[in-house]
Amino acid sequence: MPRLEFGAAIDAAVAEAMARDPRIVVLGEDVHSIRATLFARFGPQRVLAAPISEAAFMGAAVGAAMGGLRPVAELMLVDFVGSCLDALLNHASKVAGFTAGEWSVPLVVRAACGGGYGDGGQHEQALWGLLAGIPGLAVVVPSTPADAHGLMLAALRCDGPVVFLEHKLLSRSWLDFMGRGGRETVSFDVPPDGVEAEVAPGVEVPIGKAVVRRPGAHLTIASLAVGVHRALAAATGLARDGIECEVLDLRTVRPLDRETVAASVRRTGRLLVVDEDYREFGLSGELAATVLEAGLAPRFARVCVEGTIPFARHLEDAALPGVSRIDAAARALAG
């Protein structure tokens, strides 16, 4: 199997699907450069550069999907969803429901997310909780190149809208971009197993299915994207002191694999949620409700972003759910 970096694994999935299905097109800002390999292979009729107007090209993508195409709309940063939220909130997500399934919107929105490199709270948000709160949208957040490849293949087969989020610390192209402009001396908290790995071409990963990355008996740590790798690092240190953590990679926020979460917590009796999204009214609270509704009463804790992500690096590091915060919360939860 070839070894691919995270972003290249996603591009390979898009290319594979475009070769198979002529209805798939890519559109967005600067796609001729950031998706140069796709542009070189498929040309300007299928890789379409859009003006810097998220509202315009997202609205066009919704209409194109209803008209028979299967667009991949490149939002660049998920923070910019505020400029085009109407297209997702009031149109893409509701068309199938309003028409009793007669119309569909097979749209994939691809966007980068996440912090850890000093770009502040307008460019480093996760926002998967906000998007997953919209009925009709699927929200996918992989943590490995293989899952990124397989989940993108699955997303491109969906007949409804999918938001596909890739954490910037997992993508070499994003890391190269973020290392410019005076950041040459900045070190990034990058998990090597997430950035590059073996990828099996053509193998889909089902949307809505979590996976156990590390088994453990004493507590469950549930997370996404970079949080999975930080949880694994924390679990290694905790194991030296006899605390065995089960690390659960959710992979998708909506649909949420509630059965796997409940089964893990049933085994361990404790749940720690590591979530780079906002603490209040988000994924961590939904997971707490999930285990309670399953009839469980575990000890519960969460490590999340409490407020606006600061620009200052030392404050940003303290605000994000890093290994030290995970370690401390797990130790407190394990007693």
C-alpha positions as CSV (number, residue, x, y, z in Angstrom):
1,M,0.0,0.0,0.0
2,P,1.3,3.5,-0.7
3,R,2.2,5.9,2.1
4,L,0.3,9.1,1.8
5,E,0.2,12.2,3.9
6,F,-3.2,13.3,5.2
7,G,-4.1,15.9,2.6
8,A,-2.8,13.8,-0.3
9,A,-4.9,10.9,0.9
10,I,-8.0,13.0,0.7
11,D,-7.0,14.3,-2.8
12,A,-6.4,10.7,-3.9
13,A,-9.9,9.8,-2.8
14,V,-11.4,12.8,-4.7
15,A,-9.4,11.9,-7.8
16,E,-10.5,8.3,-7.6
17,A,-14.1,9.3,-7.3
18,M,-13.8,11.9,-10.1
19,A,-12.4,9.3,-12.5
20,R,-15.3,7.1,-11.7
21,D,-18.1,9.6,-11.7
22,P,-18.1,12.5,-14.2
23,R,-20.7,14.4,-12.1
24,I,-18.2,15.2,-9.4
25,V,-16.7,18.7,-9.7
26,V,-14.5,20.7,-7.3
27,L,-15.1,24.4,-6.8
28,G,-13.8,27.0,-4.4
29,E,-11.2,29.7,-3.8
30,D,-7.7,29.1,-5.2
31,V,-8.5,25.5,-6.1
32,H,-6.3,25.7,-9.2
33,S,-3.3,26.0,-6.9
34,I,-4.2,24.2,-3.7
35,R,-5.7,21.3,-5.8
36,A,-3.1,21.5,-8.6
37,T,-2.9,17.8,-9.1
38,L,-6.7,17.6,-9.6
39,F,-6.6,20.6,-11.9
40,A,-3.9,19.1,-14.0
41,R,-5.7,15.8,-14.4
42,F,-9.3,17.0,-14.8
43,G,-9.0,20.5,-16.2
44,P,-10.9,23.8,-15.7
45,Q,-14.3,22.2,-16.5
46,R,-14.3,20.1,-13.4
47,V,-11.9,22.0,-11.1
48,L,-13.5,25.5,-11.0
49,A,-11.9,28.5,-9.3
50,A,-14.5,30.6,-7.5
51,P,-14.4,34.3,-6.4
52,I,-13.7,35.1,-2.8
53,S,-17.4,35.0,-1.9
54,E,-18.3,32.0,0.2
55,A,-22.0,32.8,0.1
56,A,-21.9,32.9,-3.7
57,F,-20.1,29.6,-4.5
58,M,-21.7,27.7,-1.6
59,G,-25.1,28.7,-3.0
60,A,-24.0,27.8,-6.5
61,A,-22.8,24.4,-5.2
62,V,-26.2,23.7,-3.6
63,G,-28.0,24.5,-6.9
64,A,-25.5,22.4,-8.8
65,A,-26.1,19.4,-6.5
66,M,-29.8,19.8,-7.0
67,G,-29.3,20.0,-10.7
68,G,-27.5,16.7,-11.0
69,L,-23.8,17.3,-10.2
70,R,-22.0,16.1,-7.1
71,P,-19.9,19.2,-6.1
72,V,-17.0,19.3,-3.6
73,A,-17.1,22.9,-2.3
74,E,-13.7,24.0,-0.9
75,L,-14.5,26.4,2.0
76,M,-10.8,26.6,2.9
77,L,-11.3,27.3,6.7
78,V,-14.3,26.2,8.5
79,D,-14.4,29.6,10.3
80,F,-15.6,31.1,7.1
81,V,-18.8,29.1,7.3
82,G,-20.4,32.1,8.9
83,S,-20.3,33.8,5.5
84,C,-22.3,31.0,3.8
85,L,-24.2,29.4,6.6
86,D,-27.6,30.1,5.0
87,A,-26.8,27.7,2.1
88,L,-26.2,24.9,4.6
89,L,-28.6,25.7,7.4
90,N,-31.7,26.6,5.4
91,H,-31.2,24.9,2.0
92,A,-28.8,22.0,1.6
93,S,-29.8,20.4,4.9
94,K,-33.6,20.7,4.4
95,V,-34.3,20.0,0.7
96,A,-34.7,16.2,1.2
97,G,-37.0,16.7,4.1
98,F,-39.1,19.4,2.5
99,T,-39.6,17.3,-0.7
100,A,-40.1,13.9,0.9
101,G,-36.9,12.7,-0.7
102,E,-37.8,13.7,-4.2
103,W,-34.9,16.1,-4.3
104,S,-31.4,15.6,-2.8
105,V,-28.3,17.7,-2.3
106,P,-25.2,15.4,-2.8
107,L,-22.7,18.0,-1.7
108,V,-19.4,17.6,0.1
109,V,-18.1,20.7,1.9
110,R,-14.3,20.3,2.5
111,A,-12.8,22.7,5.1
112,A,-9.7,22.9,7.3
113,C,-10.2,23.3,11.0
114,G,-8.4,23.4,14.3
115,G,-5.7,25.4,16.1
116,G,-2.2,25.0,17.6
117,Y,-0.2,27.3,15.4
118,G,-0.9,30.9,16.5
119,D,-3.6,32.1,14.1
120,G,-6.2,33.2,16.7
121,G,-9.8,32.6,17.3
122,Q,-11.0,33.7,13.8
123,H,-9.0,31.0,12.0
124,E,-8.5,28.1,14.4
125,Q,-12.0,27.0,15.4
126,A,-13.3,23.5,15.1
127,L,-17.1,24.3,14.9
128,W,-18.1,20.6,14.3
129,G,-20.6,20.9,17.1
130,L,-22.3,23.9,15.6
131,L,-22.5,22.2,12.2
132,A,-23.6,18.8,13.6
133,G,-26.5,20.6,15.4
134,I,-28.1,21.1,12.0
135,P,-30.4,18.2,11.1
136,G,-29.7,16.9,7.6
137,L,-26.0,17.5,7.6
138,A,-23.4,14.8,8.2
139,V,-20.1,16.0,9.8
140,V,-17.0,13.9,9.3
141,V,-13.7,14.5,11.2
142,P,-11.0,11.9,10.5
143,S,-7.7,11.4,12.5
144,T,-5.6,9.3,10.1
145,P,-4.7,9.4,6.4
146,A,-6.4,6.0,5.8
147,D,-9.6,7.2,7.5
148,A,-9.5,10.5,5.7
149,H,-9.2,8.6,2.3
150,G,-12.0,6.1,3.2
151,L,-14.4,8.7,4.7
152,M,-14.0,11.0,1.7
153,L,-14.8,8.1,-0.6
154,A,-17.9,7.4,1.4
155,A,-18.9,11.1,1.5
156,L,-18.7,11.3,-2.2
157,R,-21.3,8.5,-2.5
158,C,-23.7,10.2,-0.1
159,D,-26.9,11.6,-1.5
160,G,-27.1,14.3,1.2
161,P,-24.7,17.1,2.3
162,V,-21.6,16.1,4.1
163,V,-19.2,18.5,5.9
164,F,-15.7,17.0,5.7
165,L,-13.3,18.6,8.2
166,E,-9.5,18.1,8.1
167,H,-7.4,19.3,11.1
168,K,-4.6,21.5,9.9
169,L,-2.0,19.9,12.2
170,L,-2.6,16.7,10.3
171,S,-2.0,18.1,6.8
172,R,1.6,18.7,5.5
173,S,0.4,21.2,3.0
174,W,-1.3,23.3,5.7
175,L,1.7,23.0,7.9
176,D,4.0,24.3,5.1
177,F,1.6,27.2,4.6
178,M,1.3,27.9,8.3
179,G,5.1,27.9,8.8
180,R,5.5,31.0,6.7
181,G,5.1,34.7,7.6
182,G,7.4,34.8,10.6
183,R,6.4,31.4,12.0
184,E,9.6,29.7,10.9
185,T,10.7,29.2,14.6
186,V,7.3,27.9,15.8
187,S,7.0,24.2,16.6
188,F,3.7,22.5,16.0
189,D,2.2,19.8,18.1
190,V,2.0,17.3,15.2
191,P,1.2,13.6,15.7
192,P,3.4,11.7,13.1
193,D,1.0,8.8,12.8
194,G,-1.7,11.2,11.8
195,V,0.3,13.1,9.2
196,E,1.5,10.1,7.0
197,A,0.6,6.5,6.9
198,E,-0.3,3.6,4.6
199,V,-3.5,4.1,2.7
200,A,-5.4,1.3,0.8
201,P,-6.9,2.8,-2.4
202,G,-10.6,2.3,-2.9
203,V,-11.4,1.2,0.7
204,E,-14.3,3.1,2.1
205,V,-14.8,3.9,5.8
206,P,-18.5,3.9,6.8
207,I,-19.8,7.3,8.0
208,G,-21.2,7.1,11.5
209,K,-18.9,4.3,12.8
210,A,-16.4,5.0,15.6
211,V,-13.3,2.8,16.3
212,V,-11.4,1.8,19.4
213,R,-7.8,3.0,18.9
214,R,-6.5,1.6,22.2
215,P,-8.4,-0.9,24.5
216,G,-8.5,-0.1,28.3
217,A,-10.4,-1.1,31.4
218,H,-10.4,2.0,33.6
219,L,-11.8,4.8,31.6
220,T,-12.9,5.8,28.1
221,I,-11.4,8.8,26.3
222,A,-13.5,9.8,23.3
223,S,-12.1,12.3,20.8
224,L,-11.7,13.4,17.2
225,A,-8.9,14.4,14.8
226,V,-5.7,15.6,16.6
227,G,-7.4,15.0,19.9
228,V,-7.2,11.2,19.3
229,H,-3.4,11.3,19.0
230,R,-3.1,13.5,22.1
231,A,-5.4,11.1,24.0
232,L,-3.2,8.2,22.8
233,A,-0.1,10.0,24.0
234,A,-1.7,10.7,27.4
235,A,-2.9,7.1,27.7
236,T,0.7,5.8,27.2
237,G,1.8,7.9,30.2
238,L,-1.1,6.9,32.3
239,A,-0.5,3.2,31.7
240,R,2.8,3.5,33.4
241,D,0.9,4.4,36.6
242,G,-1.6,1.6,36.1
243,I,-4.4,3.6,34.6
244,E,-5.5,1.8,31.4
245,C,-7.5,4.1,29.1
246,E,-9.7,3.0,26.2
247,V,-9.2,5.6,23.4
248,L,-12.2,5.9,21.2
249,D,-12.0,7.7,17.8
250,L,-15.4,9.0,17.0
251,R,-14.5,9.8,13.3
252,T,-17.9,11.4,12.7
253,V,-19.9,13.8,14.8
254,R,-23.1,13.4,12.9
255,P,-24.2,10.6,12.7
256,L,-22.8,9.9,16.1
257,D,-22.0,6.2,16.9
258,R,-23.8,6.2,20.2
259,E,-23.8,2.4,20.5
260,T,-20.0,2.2,20.5
261,V,-19.7,5.0,23.0
262,A,-22.2,3.4,25.3
263,A,-20.5,0.0,25.0
264,S,-17.1,1.4,25.9
265,V,-18.4,3.3,28.9
266,R,-20.3,0.2,30.0
267,R,-17.0,-1.6,30.2
268,T,-15.0,1.2,31.9
269,G,-17.5,3.2,34.0
270,R,-15.8,6.5,33.3
271,L,-16.0,8.9,30.3
272,L,-13.5,11.7,29.4
273,V,-14.3,13.7,26.3
274,V,-11.4,15.5,24.6
275,D,-13.0,18.0,22.3
276,E,-11.2,20.9,20.5
277,D,-14.6,22.5,20.0
278,Y,-16.4,24.8,22.5
279,R,-17.3,23.3,25.8
280,E,-20.8,24.5,26.2
281,F,-23.7,23.3,24.0
282,G,-21.5,21.0,22.0
283,L,-20.3,17.5,21.4
284,S,-19.1,16.9,25.0
285,G,-22.6,17.5,26.4
286,E,-24.1,15.4,23.7
287,L,-21.9,12.5,24.7
288,A,-22.8,12.9,28.3
289,A,-26.5,12.7,27.3
290,T,-25.8,9.7,25.2
291,V,-24.5,7.6,28.0
292,L,-27.2,8.8,30.4
293,E,-29.9,7.9,27.9
294,A,-28.3,4.4,27.6
295,G,-29.0,3.9,31.2
296,L,-25.5,4.4,32.4
297,A,-24.2,6.6,35.2
298,P,-20.5,6.9,34.7
299,R,-18.1,9.4,36.2
300,F,-17.7,12.1,33.6
301,A,-15.2,14.8,32.7
302,R,-14.3,16.8,29.6
303,V,-11.4,18.8,28.2
304,C,-12.5,21.4,25.7
305,V,-12.0,24.9,24.5
306,E,-13.6,27.2,27.1
307,G,-13.8,30.4,25.1
308,T,-12.2,32.4,22.3
309,I,-8.9,31.0,21.3
310,P,-6.2,33.6,22.1
311,F,-3.4,34.8,19.6
312,A,-0.6,34.6,22.2
313,R,1.0,31.1,21.8
314,H,1.3,30.4,25.6
315,L,-2.3,31.3,26.1
316,E,-3.4,29.3,23.0
317,D,-1.5,26.3,24.3
318,A,-3.3,26.6,27.6
319,A,-6.7,27.0,25.9
320,L,-6.4,23.9,23.7
321,P,-6.9,20.3,25.0
322,G,-3.3,19.3,25.1
323,V,-1.7,16.1,26.5
324,S,-1.1,17.7,30.0
325,R,-4.7,18.7,30.3
326,I,-5.9,15.3,29.2
327,D,-3.5,13.6,31.7
328,A,-4.7,15.7,34.6
329,A,-8.4,15.2,33.8
330,A,-7.9,11.4,33.4
331,R,-6.1,11.1,36.7
332,A,-8.8,13.0,38.5
333,L,-11.5,10.9,36.9
334,A,-9.7,7.7,37.7
335,G,-9.4,8.7,41.4
